[in-house]
């Protein structure tokens, strides 16, 4: 019975490893999807033009952001143009290190989404110091914020990572009793 458990455990590890590889190799897909959507937005939308309805609560509207998420630090200066690229690269390296140490698939999925979003915004920022936003969250005819797919990847990844870590905390707490 012990040998069977070890074999199954080894099989689970190899399945987890192949899942981690698949997630890792999906990063370029998500980065390209983000950059393609930004290119299409720049090609077909007018900057700060009339919002085009897309799906309920989301309109299409082109905007540029020199800051970070939700237009924080939108100063359009040297700091936001170049320092944020450097900070972003350092953050991506840190996230990759976390990814390779992680053993939970949900955490790996979360980190993959965050890394993909970060790289999408870094690659978008490098040529001109701004990030292209084109999705307007609109509730009751009020713009809440304008974002892009990379921002959505980062946000969903962060929520999933928090949930995964909270689950780990609860599980460890339960086992400690």
MIDOSE-1310 file (N, C-alpha, C; in nm, 2 decimals, decimal comma, always signed):
residues 177
xxxx	+0,08/-0,12/+0,00/+0,00/+0,00/+0,00/+0,09/+0,13/+0,00; +0,20/+0,12/+0,07/+0,29/+0,24/+0,08/+0,35/+0,27/-0,06; +0,39/+0,16/-0,13/+0,44/+0,18/-0,26/+0,34/+0,24/-0,36; +0,22/+0,19/-0,35/+0,11/+0,25/-0,44/+0,09/+0,40/-0,41
xxxx	+0,09/+0,43/-0,28/+0,07/+0,57/-0,24/+0,19/+0,65/-0,30; +0,31/+0,60/-0,29/+0,43/+0,68/-0,34/+0,42/+0,69/-0,49; +0,38/+0,59/-0,56/+0,37/+0,59/-0,70/+0,26/+0,70/-0,74; +0,14/+0,69/-0,67/+0,04/+0,79/-0,70/+0,08/+0,93/-0,67
xxxx	+0,16/+0,94/-0,55/+0,21/+1,08/-0,52/+0,30/+1,13/-0,63; +0,39/+1,04/-0,68/+0,48/+1,07/-0,78/+0,41/+1,11/-0,91; +0,30/+1,04/-0,94/+0,22/+1,07/-1,06/+0,15/+1,20/-1,04; +0,10/+1,23/-0,92/+0,04/+1,36/-0,90/+0,14/+1,47/-0,92
xxxx	+0,26/+1,45/-0,87/+0,37/+1,55/-0,88/+0,40/+1,57/-1,03; +0,41/+1,46/-1,11/+0,44/+1,48/-1,25/+0,32/+1,55/-1,32; +0,20/+1,52/-1,28/+0,08/+1,59/-1,34/+0,08/+1,74/-1,30; +0,12/+1,76/-1,17/+0,13/+1,90/-1,12/+0,24/+1,97/-1,20
xxxx	+0,35/+1,90/-1,22/+0,46/+1,96/-1,30/+0,42/+1,99/-1,44; +0,35/+1,90/-1,50/+0,31/+1,93/-1,64/+0,21/+2,05/-1,64; +0,12/+2,06/-1,54/+0,03/+2,17/-1,53/+0,10/+2,30/-1,51; +0,21/+2,29/-1,43/+0,29/+2,42/-1,41/+0,36/+2,46/-1,53
xxxx	+0,41/+2,36/-1,61/+0,47/+2,39/-1,74/+0,37/+2,45/-1,84; +0,25/+2,39/-1,84/+0,15/+2,45/-1,93/+0,12/+2,59/-1,89; +0,10/+2,62/-1,76/+0,07/+2,75/-1,72/+0,19/+2,85/-1,76; +0,31/+2,80/-1,73/+0,43/+2,88/-1,77/+0,43/+2,92/-1,91
xxxx	+0,40/+2,82/-2,00/+0,41/+2,84/-2,14/+0,29/+2,92/-2,20; +0,19/+2,94/-2,11/+0,07/+3,02/-2,15/+0,09/+3,17/-2,13; +0,20/+3,20/-2,06/+0,23/+3,35/-2,04/+0,24/+3,42/-2,17; +0,32/+3,38/-2,27/+0,33/+3,45/-2,39/+0,19/+3,47/-2,46
xxxx	+0,10/+3,37/-2,45/-0,03/+3,38/-2,51/-0,11/+3,49/-2,45; -0,11/+3,50/-2,32/-0,18/+3,61/-2,25/-0,12/+3,75/-2,28; +0,01/+3,75/-2,28/+0,08/+3,88/-2,31/+0,04/+3,92/-2,45; +0,05/+3,83/-2,55/+0,02/+3,87/-2,69/-0,13/+3,90/-2,70
xxxx	-0,22/+3,83/-2,63/-0,36/+3,87/-2,64/-0,38/+4,01/-2,59; -0,32/+4,05/-2,48/-0,33/+4,18/-2,42/-0,28/+4,29/-2,52; -0,16/+4,26/-2,58/-0,10/+4,36/-2,67/-0,18/+4,37/-2,80; -0,24/+4,26/-2,85/-0,32/+4,26/-2,96/-0,45/+4,34/-2,94
xxxx	-0,51/+4,32/-2,82/-0,63/+4,40/-2,79/-0,60/+4,55/-2,78; -0,48/+4,58/-2,72/-0,44/+4,72/-2,71/-0,42/+4,78/-2,85; -0,36/+4,70/-2,94/-0,33/+4,75/-3,07/-0,47/+4,77/-3,15; -0,56/+4,68/-3,13/-0,69/+4,70/-3,19/-0,76/+4,82/-3,14
xxxx	-0,75/+4,84/-3,01/-0,81/+4,96/-2,95/-0,75/+5,09/-3,01; -0,62/+5,09/-3,02/-0,56/+5,21/-3,07/-0,59/+5,23/-3,22; -0,61/+5,12/-3,29/-0,65/+5,13/-3,43/-0,79/+5,17/-3,46; -0,88/+5,13/-3,37/-1,02/+5,15/-3,40/-1,10/+5,25/-3,31
xxxx	-1,04/+5,29/-3,20/-1,10/+5,38/-3,11/-1,04/+5,52/-3,12; -1,11/+5,62/-3,08/-1,06/+5,76/-3,08/-1,03/+5,79/-2,93; -0,91/+5,85/-2,90/-0,87/+5,88/-2,77/-0,98/+5,97/-2,70; -1,02/+5,92/-2,58/-1,13/+5,99/-2,50/-1,25/+6,03/-2,59
xxxx	-1,28/+5,94/-2,69/-1,39/+5,97/-2,77/-1,52/+5,92/-2,70; -1,63/+5,91/-2,77/-1,75/+5,87/-2,71/-1,74/+5,72/-2,68; -1,77/+5,68/-2,56/-1,77/+5,54/-2,52/-1,86/+5,45/-2,61; -1,81/+5,34/-2,65/-1,89/+5,24/-2,73/-1,94/+5,13/-2,64
xxxx	-2,07/+5,10/-2,63/-2,11/+4,99/-2,55/-2,05/+4,86/-2,59; -2,01/+4,78/-2,50/-1,94/+4,65/-2,53/-2,02/+4,54/-2,47; -2,02/+4,53/-2,34/-2,11/+4,44/-2,26/-2,16/+4,52/-2,15; -2,27/+4,46/-2,08/-2,32/+4,54/-1,97/-2,21/+4,58/-1,87
xxxx	-2,21/+4,71/-1,84/-2,12/+4,77/-1,74/-1,98/+4,80/-1,80; -1,95/+4,75/-1,92/-1,82/+4,78/-1,98/-1,84/+4,84/-2,12; -1,78/+4,96/-2,14/-1,77/+5,03/-2,27/-1,63/+5,02/-2,32; -1,62/+5,05/-2,45/-1,49/+5,06/-2,51/-1,45/+5,21/-2,52
xxxx	-1,34/+5,25/-2,47/-1,30/+5,39/-2,48/-1,15/+5,40/-2,46; -1,08/+5,46/-2,56/-0,94/+5,46/-2,56/-0,89/+5,57/-2,46; -0,79/+5,54/-2,38/-0,72/+5,63/-2,29/-0,58/+5,58/-2,27; -0,49/+5,68/-2,23/-0,35/+5,64/-2,20/-0,32/+5,68/-2,06
xxxx	-0,24/+5,59/-1,99/-0,22/+5,61/-1,85/-0,06/+5,60/-1,83; +0,00/+5,70/-1,78/+0,14/+5,70/-1,75/+0,17/+5,64/-1,61; +0,06/+5,62/-1,54/+0,08/+5,57/-1,40/+0,06/+5,42/-1,39; +0,02/+5,38/-1,27/-0,01/+5,24/-1,25/-0,16/+5,22/-1,24
xxxx	-0,19/+5,10/-1,19/-0,34/+5,06/-1,18/-0,43/+5,18/-1,14; -0,54/+5,19/-1,21/-0,64/+5,28/-1,18/-0,59/+5,43/-1,18; -0,49/+5,45/-1,27/-0,43/+5,58/-1,29/-0,36/+5,64/-1,17; -0,32/+5,56/-1,08/-0,24/+5,61/-0,97/-0,10/+5,65/-1,02
xxxx	-0,04/+5,76/-0,97/+0,09/+5,81/-1,01/+0,09/+5,85/-1,16; -0,03/+5,89/-1,21/-0,04/+5,93/-1,36/+0,02/+6,07/-1,37; +0,15/+6,08/-1,36/+0,22/+6,21/-1,36/+0,29/+6,24/-1,50; +0,30/+6,14/-1,58/+0,36/+6,16/-1,71/+0,49/+6,23/-1,71
xxxx	+0,58/+6,17/-1,62/+0,72/+6,23/-1,61/+0,82/+6,11/-1,61; +0,95/+6,15/-1,59/+1,05/+6,05/-1,60/+1,03/+5,93/-1,51; +0,98/+5,96/-1,38/+0,95/+5,85/-1,29/+0,86/+5,75/-1,35; +0,75/+5,80/-1,40/+0,64/+5,70/-1,44/+0,68/+5,64/-1,57
xxxx	+0,77/+5,70/-1,65/+0,80/+5,65/-1,78/+0,91/+5,54/-1,77; +1,01/+5,56/-1,69/+1,12/+5,47/-1,69/+1,14/+5,39/-1,56; +1,12/+5,45/-1,45/+1,13/+5,39/-1,32/+1,03/+5,28/-1,30; +0,91/+5,30/-1,35/+0,80/+5,20/-1,34/+0,83/+5,08/-1,42
xxxx	+0,90/+5,10/-1,53/+0,95/+4,98/-1,62/+1,05/+4,90/-1,54; +1,14/+4,97/-1,48/+1,25/+4,90/-1,40/+1,18/+4,83/-1,28; +1,10/+4,89/-1,20/+1,03/+4,83/-1,09/+0,95/+4,71/-1,14; +0,88/+4,73/-1,25/+0,80/+4,62/-1,31/+0,88/+4,50/-1,34
xxxx	+1,00/+4,52/-1,40/+1,09/+4,41/-1,43/+1,13/+4,34/-1,31; +1,17/+4,41/-1,20/+1,21/+4,35/-1,08/+1,10/+4,27/-1,01; +0,98/+4,33/-1,02/+0,86/+4,26/-0,97/+0,83/+4,13/-1,04; +0,85/+4,13/-1,18/+0,82/+4,01/-1,26/+0,93/+3,90/-1,22
xxxx	+1,05/+3,94/-1,20/+1,16/+3,84/-1,16/+1,12/+3,78/-1,03; +1,08/+3,86/-0,93/+1,03/+3,81/-0,80/+0,92/+3,72/-0,81; +0,82/+3,75/-0,90/+0,70/+3,67/-0,92/+0,74/+3,53/-0,98; +0,83/+3,54/-1,08/+0,88/+3,41/-1,14/+0,94/+3,32/-1,03
xxxx	+1,02/+3,38/-0,94/+1,08/+3,30/-0,83/+0,98/+3,24/-0,75; +0,87/+3,32/-0,71/+0,76/+3,26/-0,64/+0,69/+3,15/-0,71; +0,68/+3,17/-0,84/+0,61/+3,07/-0,93/+0,68/+2,93/-0,92; +0,82/+2,94/-0,93/+0,89/+2,81/-0,94/+0,90/+2,74/-0,80
xxxx	+0,88/+2,82/-0,69/+0,88/+2,76/-0,56/+0,74/+2,71/-0,52; +0,64/+2,75/-0,59/+0,50/+2,72/-0,55/+0,46/+2,58/-0,58; +0,38/+2,52/-0,49/+0,34/+2,38/-0,52/+0,19/+2,37/-0,54; +0,11/+2,47/-0,52/-0,03/+2,47/-0,54/-0,06/+2,52/-0,68
xxxx	-0,14/+2,45/-0,76/-0,18/+2,49/-0,89/-0,25/+2,62/-0,90; -0,35/+2,64/-0,80/-0,42/+2,77/-0,80/-0,33/+2,88/-0,78; -0,23/+2,87/-0,70/-0,13/+2,98/-0,68/-0,05/+3,00/-0,80; -0,01/+2,89/-0,87/+0,06/+2,90/-1,00/-0,02/+2,97/-1,10
xxxx	-0,15/+2,93/-1,11/-0,24/+3,00/-1,21/-0,25/+3,15/-1,18; -0,26/+3,18/-1,05/-0,27/+3,32/-1,01/-0,14/+3,40/-1,04; -0,03/+3,34/-1,01/+0,10/+3,41/-1,05/+0,12/+3,42/-1,20; +0,07/+3,32/-1,27/+0,08/+3,32/-1,42/+0,00/+3,44/-1,47
xxxx	-0,12/+3,46/-1,42/-0,20/+3,58/-1,46/-0,14/+3,71/-1,42; -0,08/+3,72/-1,30/-0,02/+3,84/-1,26/+0,11/+3,87/-1,34; +0,19/+3,77/-1,37/+0,31/+3,79/-1,45/+0,27/+3,83/-1,59; +0,17/+3,76/-1,65/+0,12/+3,80/-1,78/+0,08/+3,94/-1,79
xxxx	+0,00/+3,98/-1,70/-0,05/+4,12/-1,69/+0,06/+4,22/-1,68; +0,15/+4,19/-1,59/+0,27/+4,28/-1,56/+0,35/+4,29/-1,69; +0,38/+4,18/-1,75/+0,46/+4,19/-1,88/+0,39/+4,26/-1,99; +0,26/+4,24/-2,00/+0,18/+4,31/-2,10/+0,19/+4,46/-2,08
xxxx	+0,18/+4,51/-1,96/+0,19/+4,65/-1,93/+0,33/+4,70/-1,95; +0,43/+4,62/-1,91/+0,57/+4,67/-1,93/+0,60/+4,68/-2,08; +0,56/+4,58/-2,16/+0,59/+4,59/-2,30/+0,52/+4,71/-2,37; +0,40/+4,74/-2,32/+0,32/+4,85/-2,37/+0,38/+4,98/-2,33
xxxx	+0,44/+4,99/-2,21/+0,49/+5,12/-2,16/+0,63/+5,15/-2,22; +0,71/+5,05/-2,26/+0,85/+5,08/-2,30/+0,86/+5,18/-2,42; +0,78/+5,17/-2,53/+0,80/+5,26/-2,64/+0,77/+5,41/-2,61; +0,67/+5,44/-2,53/+0,63/+5,58/-2,51/+0,60/+5,62/-2,37
xxxx	+0,62/+5,53/-2,27/+0,60/+5,57/-2,13/+0,46/+5,56/-2,09; +0,36/+5,52/-2,17/+0,22/+5,51/-2,13/+0,17/+5,37/-2,16; +0,06/+5,34/-2,09/-0,01/+5,21/-2,10/-0,14/+5,24/-2,17; -0,18/+5,16/-2,26/-0,31/+5,18/-2,34/-0,42/+5,12/-2,26
xxxx	-0,52/+5,19/-2,22/-0,64/+5,14/-2,15/-0,76/+5,16/-2,25; -0,85/+5,07/-2,25/-0,96/+5,08/-2,34/-1,09/+5,02/-2,29; -1,09/+4,96/-2,17/-1,22/+4,91/-2,11/-1,26/+5,00/-2,00; -1,38/+5,06/-2,02/-1,43/+5,15/-1,92/-1,54/+5,08/-1,84
xxxx	-1,52/+5,08/-1,71/-1,62/+5,02/-1,62/-1,71/+5,14/-1,59; -1,84/+5,12/-1,63/-1,94/+5,22/-1,62/-2,06/+5,17/-1,55; -2,09/+5,23/-1,44/-2,21/+5,19/-1,36/-2,30/+5,31/-1,34; -2,43/+5,30/-1,39/-2,52/+5,41/-1,38/-2,47/+5,53/-1,45
xxxx	-2,41/+5,52/-1,57/-2,36/+5,62/-1,65/-2,25/+5,70/-1,58; -2,18/+5,64/-1,49/-2,06/+5,70/-1,42/-1,94/+5,61/-1,45; -1,83/+5,67/-1,50/-1,71/+5,60/-1,52/-1,64/+5,57/-1,39; -1,62/+5,45/-1,36/-1,55/+5,41/-1,23/-1,40/+5,41/-1,26
xxxx	-1,36/+5,35/-1,36/-1,22/+5,35/-1,41/-1,21/+5,29/-1,55; -1,09/+5,32/-1,61/-1,06/+5,26/-1,74/-0,94/+5,17/-1,72; -0,95/+5,05/-1,78/-0,84/+4,96/-1,76/-0,82/+4,88/-1,89; -0,73/+4,78/-1,89/-0,70/+4,70/-2,00/-0,70/+4,55/-1,96
xxxx	-0,68/+4,46/-2,05/-0,68/+4,32/-2,02/-0,57/+4,28/-1,92; -0,45/+4,34/-1,94/-0,34/+4,32/-1,84/-0,38/+4,35/-1,70; -0,45/+4,46/-1,68/-0,50/+4,50/-1,55/-0,60/+4,40/-1,50; -0,68/+4,35/-1,59/-0,78/+4,24/-1,55/-0,71/+4,12/-1,51
xxxx	-0,60/+4,08/-1,58/-0,53/+3,96/-1,55/-0,46/+3,97/-1,41; -0,41/+4,09/-1,38/-0,34/+4,12/-1,25/-0,44/+4,11/-1,14; -0,56/+4,17/-1,16/-0,66/+4,18/-1,06/-0,72/+4,04/-1,03; -0,75/+3,97/-1,13/-0,81/+3,83/-1,11/-0,70/+3,74/-1,05
xxxx	-0,58/+3,75/-1,09/-0,47/+3,68/-1,04/-0,44/+3,71/-0,89; -0,45/+3,84/-0,85/-0,43/+3,88/-0,71/-0,54/+3,82/-0,62; -0,67/+3,83/-0,67/-0,78/+3,77/-0,59/-0,76/+3,62/-0,57; -0,73/+3,55/-0,68/-0,71/+3,41/-0,67/-0,59/+3,37/-0,58
xxxx	-0,48/+3,45/-0,59/-0,36/+3,42/-0,51/-0,40/+3,44/-0,36; -0,47/+3,55/-0,33/-0,52/+3,58/-0,19/-0,60/+3,46/-0,14; -0,70/+3,42/-0,23/-0,79/+3,31/-0,19/-0,71/+3,18/-0,16; -0,61/+3,15/-0,25/-0,53/+3,03/-0,23/-0,44/+3,04/-0,10
xxxx	-0,39/+3,15/-0,08/-0,31/+3,17/+0,05/-0,39/+3,17/+0,17; -0,51/+3,22/+0,16/-0,60/+3,22/+0,28/-0,65/+3,07/+0,30; -0,67/+3,00/+0,20/-0,71/+2,86/+0,21/-0,59/+2,78/+0,28; -0,47/+2,81/+0,23/-0,35/+2,75/+0,29/-0,34/+2,78/+0,44
xxxx	-0,36/+2,91/+0,47/-0,36/+2,95/+0,61/-0,46/+2,88/+0,70; -0,58/+2,87/+0,65/-0,69/+2,80/+0,72/-0,65/+2,65/+0,74; -0,60/+2,59/+0,63/-0,56/+2,45/+0,64/-0,45/+2,42/+0,74; -0,35/+2,51/+0,74/-0,24/+2,50/+0,83/-0,28/+2,52/+0,97
xxxx	-0,37/+2,61/+0,99/-0,43/+2,64/+1,12/-0,51/+2,53/+1,18; -0,58/+2,46/+1,09/-0,66/+2,35/+1,13/-0,57/+2,23/+1,17; -0,47/+2,21/+1,09/-0,37/+2,10/+1,12/-0,29/+2,12/+1,24; -0,27/+2,25/+1,28/-0,19/+2,28/+1,40/-0,27/+2,25/+1,52
x	-0,40/+2,24/+1,52/-0,48/+2,21/+1,64/-0,47/+2,07/+1,68
